[in-house]
Amino acid sequence: MSQREYWFARRHPLKDRRQAIAPIHWKGYLVSLIFVSALTGGAVAFAWLGANDDMFEGIIVFAIVCLLAGVWFTMTAKLNGDPIRTVEDYKKDKQQRV
């Protein structure tokens, strides 16, 4: 059985209540880049529509883009995140292999 490839890892140990995550694989960084690009695109659409006197439509477009991008990012990170090991664990493991 092969070891699962995780894209994200916890930033804090299991004992900590915080549940922040960070990318640890190039696919995780790509997911983060797509998320930020989607938010930037939504902001550009909001600014463009607002400048053309369609402020309400701009707000709606931005809100929908933020909602969809946020749900997609959260689900992708949850499905491809390591629930046990932290970023520091992966850094230590990487140093030991070199």
Residue pairs with C-beta under 8 A, 6 or more apart in sequence:
5 25
6 24
6 25
6 80
6 81
6 82
6 85
7 23
7 24
7 25
7 27
7 28
7 31
7 76
7 77
7 80
7 81
8 21
8 22
8 23
8 24
8 25
8 28
8 77
8 80
8 81
8 82
9 21
9 22
9 24
9 81
9 82
9 85
9 86
9 87
9 89
9 90
10 19
10 20
10 21
10 81
10 82
10 83
10 84
10 85
10 86
10 87
11 18
11 20
11 21
11 22
11 86
11 87
12 18
12 19
12 20
12 86
13 86
14 84
21 77
21 81
22 28
22 87
23 29
23 31
23 32
24 82
24 87
24 90
27 80
28 77
28 80
31 73
31 76
31 77
31 80
32 73
35 69
35 70
35 72
35 73
38 65
38 68
38 69
39 65
39 66
39 69
41 65
42 61
42 62
42 64
42 65
42 66
42 69
43 62
45 58
45 61
45 62
45 65
46 58
46 59
46 61
46 62
47 58
48 58
49 55
49 57
49 58
49 61
50 58
